[in-house]
Amino acid sequence: MSKPSQPDPRPQEETVKYEIVDGVAWVYFNRPDKRNCMSPKLNKQMLIVLEELEFRDDVQVLVLTGEGDAWSAGMDLLEYFREAEQQGIHKTREHQRQAYGWWERLRWYEKATIGMINGWCFGGGYGPLFACDIAVASDKAQFGLSEINWAILPGGGASKVAAELMPYRKAMYHAMMGENLSGQEAADQGLVTECVPHDQLKARVQEIADVLKKKDTQALRATKWAMRRVMEMTYDNAEDYLIRAQEALNDFGGWETRKEATKQFLDEKTFKPGLGAFDKTKIQKD
């Protein structure tokens, strides 16, 4: 007879780990023996880590991935659900706020973010998946909304993520059937940006990060925020918002940046916008 599941004894500080290498912060869900499912301790620690890294000058890109062979199997059924439900609605809402809080922080992060989906990504894992600007999956990854299989609906934003990223009929089938998608199927249906062979996953993510590092930081932030905002706007509202966003960007060093980029293109002819970024190291700083 198997032993009942017990709460994870590891300290909160050990549920998330990170390393910074050449401008890239590699952040790991760190409960590999639990397929990196998200517990209240992990959710609290992830917000601490994200806030610690967000304004560091030595971090230009953040990569979120999982330790071991899973990205995240979703929410911890014992610690996030059962134990909270036994204590009442106040505890359930506390756990929800802890999880949704860091997902929101990641959606509007100051730096470019990449999800490196190295394995299982289920249910609640769709929240941080959507929060990442770019998502690259291994061909060994599995994506699933298994909630229907244990009599609940895909909550915590998971239904919204599927409906937002996938074609309607595909999203409906995915949510109702409780069947998994492979990494390639997830890419084909828009859930992730692309799928690559497992042994090429980190190299591909590094390649994307290296390109992003060359972009102007302020423009990159404004671009990613604009793309998220306009998704829910009418065309006219989006047009007006983007005009104002560019005006705001100009006040964050945008004029100096544009002058330098224009000079490199028109006068020095050292770069072409359609073929890569200008050399931002030549911007004169006060």
Secondary structure, 3 states (H helix, E strand, C coil): CCCCCCCCCCCHHHCEEEEEECCEEEEEECCHHHCCCECHHHHHHHHHHHHHHHCCCCCCEEEEEECCCEEECCECHHHHHHHHHHHCHHHHHHHHHHHHHHHHHHHCCCCEEEEEECCEEEHHHHHHHHHCCEEEEECCCEEECCHHHHCCCCCCCHHHHHHHHCCHHHHHHHHHHCCCEEHHHHHHCCCCCEEECHHHHHHHHHHHHHHHHCCCHHHHHHHHHHHHHHCCCCHHHHHHHHHHHHHHHHHHHHHHHHHHHHHHHHHCCCCCHHHCCCCHHHCCCC
